[in-house]
Amino acid sequence: MTGKSDAPNLCALGLMSGTSLDGVDIAQITTDGKKIVELGPSATIPYSEETREQLLAILGKSKYLKTTENMVTEAYICAVRTFLKTNPTTIDNIDVIGVHGQTIMHAPNLGKTIQIGDPQSLASEFNTTVVGDFRSNDVAHGGQGAPLAPVFHRALSNNLKKPIAILNIGGVANLTWIDHHSMIAFDTGPGNALLDDWVARKTEMKMDKNGEFGRTGIVSKKALEKLLNNPFFTLPAPKSLDRNHFNAASRTALRGLNLKDGAATLAAFTSEAISIGAKQLPKPPCKWLVSGGGRKNKTLMRLLQTSLSAPVEPVEVVGWSGDSLEAQLMGFLAVRTLRNLPLSYPLTTGVPFPMKGGVLFPSPHN
């Protein structure tokens, strides 16, 4: 007897909560794990203030996570319920749910990557197969466990002119470079996390909306120099980062700066780090496509356009959704896991050979 997961194309729901800690992105995707058949509806369900504060309090820790994990699991369940209520789909149409989990610690050099949120609870709640824990197998085999997006970027950019670079600016920034024969990926450095944290410390806001603070601030060359003087930038790719990697350095470097000058300096830091990363690519891309919250920061996008040698545009120019790309990725990876296909590669995470990943949490009622 064959189950619905044996059909060539599967309909998946992907759930992603990134290092910016703003909430749960959810998206529907139909795929065979290689080609993308359809990108369905998507949504973002913000975390409650209580959940966000709890997450901020435990970042970088590896113990006493159960209470927070329960809150994250509840946020995931709530996100799926909300999505199903507000979109023309039912859980019966969903073959699999891919859930990333909320990253609390990412230290691949210590063999550790921790994502919280319980996939088994989702499998029980919705009576559907869930795939989670996408990073652990990669890290266990000596890989960085990140970025995982390249295999999805390759499928998405199938018909686009190459070489192309896809830049995701979330809490951390990472890039994927694709030509006709290979793909390379790595974290470039900070994304929005340092800037978000800076604005939250100085104001009642959670981010520099549209890059307005940074636009009128003056970059402190001295602080920027200090921030860029970090061994991470001289490491060869592939490489990845924890959200808090630059926290202590940025607090020291920005001491004494006002809100706007600090915001301008941090935007310049993100941009310069990406520019350094671009120099590690085999060939300059003909275009940079930007996803994640950073593409909405006009100051940052202007800096990138100045420092990179090709057009820099939000992914929307090619018809993708920059807010839901990573949630779509989780659905795509879930189907690849069911199909026994690799998720990561030597030039994307540093694993010795193409690496499968993801853990199946079957529905208890099947």
N, C-alpha and C positions, 0 to 999 in steps of 0.2 A: 504494500500500500504506500502511495506517495503522499506526503503532506504538502501544504501550500508553500512551505519553504523550498520545495523542489522546483517550483515554477521558475522559468528563466528570469523573469523580472520580478523583483520584490518591492513592496511599498514599505518604506522605513520611516520611523520618526526619529530624529536626532535631537539630543538634549545637550546643551553646552553652557557651562557657567565658567567664564574666564577669569583671568587674574585681576581684571578691573573690579570684580566683586559687585557688579551692579544688578545682576539677576540671572534668570535662566532664559537662554535663547532656545527656541524650539522650531523645528522645520520638518516638512514632509518631503521625501525624495523617492522616486522610483528608479531603480537601477538593477543591473545584473552583477554589479561589483566592478565592472570595467567601463561600460558606457553609461552615460546619464540619459535616462529615457524622459524623465520629467522632474522639474523642480516645482514642488507644490507650495502651498501657503506656509507662512512662517509668522512668528510672533516673539516678542520679548516680554517676559513677566518679571517685573522688578522684585528683588528680595525685599522683605520687610526690613525696617531700620534695625530691629532687634537681631535678625539673622546676620545682617551685614556687620554690625558691631561685634557680634560674637565671632565671626570669621576673622575680622581684623585682629581680634585679641589672641587668636590661636595660630596665626600664620607662623610657619617655621617650626611649629612644635610637632612632636610625634606621639605624645601621650595625652590621655584624658580628652579624647576627641568625640566620645560617644554622644554627648548631649548635642554638640554642634552637628554631628553627622545626622542625627534624627531631624534636626531643623532643616538641613539641606534636603534630605529625603522627602520630607513633607513639602518643601518648596517644589521639588520635581513632580511629585504626585499632583499637586495643585496646578502646576504648569500644564501637565498633560490634560487634566480635567478641563481647564479653561480653554485650551486649544481645541479640544473635541467639541466643546459647547459652541464655540464661536466660528467654526469652520465646517464646510459641508463634507465631513468624513466621520466615520465611526471607528471604534476600536477594532471591529471585525475586519475592516479594510487594511489594518496595519499588520504586516507580517512579523516585524521585529522592531524593537526600540533600542537605539544605541545611546548609551549614556556615558559621558566623559567623567563625571564627578568633579567636585571642586578641589583644585590643587591647593594643598596646605603646605607642602614642602616638595621641592624638586632639587635633589642633590645627587645626580647620576654618578658623579665621581666617588660618592660614598655608597653607591649601589642602592640609593633610596629615591623613590618618588611616591608621594602619598596623595591620593585623591579620595575624598570622602563623599558619601551618598551611597545608599544601599540598593544595588540593582535588583537583589532578590525581592525586596519589598515592592518594587515596581512590577516585577514579573507576577507577584501574587495579586497585587491590587488590580492589574489590568488583564490578567489571564493571558499574557503574551510573552513570548521569548524576549529576553533582554540580553544585550551584549554590553559589557563594561570592562573596566580595567585594561585599557588599550596600551598602556605604557610599560607595565611591569616586565613583560617578557623581553622587550627590547633592552631595558636597563639590566636585566639579569644576564644578558649576553654581551654586556660591555658597551651597549649603545647609550646615546644621550636621552632616549625616550621622547625626544622632541626635535624638530617639529614633525607632526604626523600628517600635516595637510598636503605635502607634495603629490602624493598619489591621486588625491582628489583634484588638485590644481591641474595635473597632467590631463585628467579626463575632461575637465571643464574647458581647458584651453586647446583642445584637440584641433580646432579649425582656425586658431589664431596664428598670426605671423610669429616666427621664432628667430632668435632667442627672445624670450619674454621673462620678465621678473614680476612675481606677485608678492607684494609686501603687505603683511598683516600687522597693523599697529593696534594691539590690544594693550594689556598691562605691560607686557614685554613685546618687543618688535621682532618679527622673524621674516625671512624672505625665502622664496623658492625661485630658482632659476631653471628654466626648461628650454632645451633646444630639441632637435629632432632625434637625438640619440641618448641624451642623458638628462638627469635632473640633480640639482645640488640644493641643499637647504641648510639653514642654520639661523639661530637667534643672533640678531645684530647688536642688541643692547636694550636699553630702556625703551618702552613704548609710552603709554600714558600714565603708568602707575606713579612715578615720582611726581609728575605734574599734578595729578589728581590729589595725591597726599599733601602736596605743598599748598594747593588752593584750599583744601579742607582744613588745614591747620590755621590758615590765615583768615578764612572767611566762613560763612555758613553754607557755602556751595560745595559741591562734590567734584567739580571739574572746571577747567577753563573753557567755558562754552564758546565754540567757534574760534577759540584762540584769541579772544578779546583782550585779556590781561597781557598776554605775551606780545600782542600787536603793538601796544604802546610802551612796552618796557624796553630797557637797554640791556643787551647781553653783557654780563660780566666776563671779560676775557680771562681774567685770573681764575674765577670759579670754574669756567669751562675747561681751562687747561688742566686744573686739578682733577676734574671729573674724568677727562679723557686719559689721564695718566693711570690707567688701570690695566693689569696684565691680561684681562679678558680680550682686549682688542687686538693683541698680538697672537692670540691662540689661533691655530689653523682650524678651518671648518672640517667636519660638522662640530658644532658646539651649542650648548643651551644654557639657560639661566633660570635661577629662581627669581620670583617677583621682587624679593627684598635685597637682591644682590648688591645694589648700589645705595641702599638706604643710609648707612652710616656715613659714607663718603659724601653723599649729597647734603646731609645735615651740616657737616663740617664746612663744605665748600660754599654753601649758600648763606652761612651765618652773616647777619648784618644786612642782607639784601631786602628790599621792600617787595611787596606782593608781585608787582608788575615786572620788575627786573628779574626776580627769581623765576617767574613763569617764562619770560623771554629766554633766560639762560637754559632752563630745562628743555624747552622746545628745541633750542640750538643743539643741546646735548643729544637728544634723540636723533635729530637730523644728521649731525656729524658722525654719530655711531653707524648710521645706515650707510653714509657715504664711505666710511672706512670699510664696511662689509662689502660694498659694491666693488671695491678694488680687488677683492679676493675672487671675483667671478672670472671664468675662463675667457668670456667675451662680453662686451657691454650689451645689455638687452636693447631691443629696438623700442620697448615701451615698459614703463612701470605701472602696474595696476595696484591700487591701494584699497585694502579692506580694513575692517575694524573701526573703532571709534576715532582713531587718529586721523582718518580721512576727512572728518568734519572740522578738524582744527585748521582753520585757514592759514594761520601763521606758520604752522608746521608744514603744510602742503606747499606754501610759497618758498620756504627754506629748502625743501626737497627739490623743487623745480630748479632752484638756483644751483644746488650742489651736484645734482645728477645729470648725466649727459643726454638723457632721452626724455620724452614727454612723461610727466607724472600725472596720472588721472585716477579718480575713484573707479572702482570696478563696475559701477553702474553704466559707464560708457560702453561696455560690451554686454550689457544686459544682465549682469549678476547682481545679487543683493549683498552689499557689504556688511549688513547687520546680521544676516543669517547664514553666511558662508560656513562658519565653524559648526553650527548646528547641523547643516546639510552634510558636512564632513562626517559627523558622528553617525548619521544614518548610513552613509556610504561605507564607512569602516565596519559597521555592524554587518552589512551584507557581504563585504569582503571576508569577514571572519566566518560567516556561515558557508561561504564558498571556498574556504581554505586557501585564500589568496594572501600574499604578503602585504603588510601594512607599511613597513619601513625598509630602507636600503642602505648599503654602505656609505653612499654619498649624501644621505639625508639625515641619518642619526649616528653613523659610525659603526653600525653592527657589521660583523664579519661577512654576512651573506644576507640575501633578502629574508626578512624576518616576519613570521606570522605573529599575530597577537590577538588580544581580546579574549574575554572569558564569557562563556555562555551561562546564562541563568535561566533555565527553562521554566515555563509556566507550570506551577504545581498541579494544575488540573488537566494537563495534556498527557 
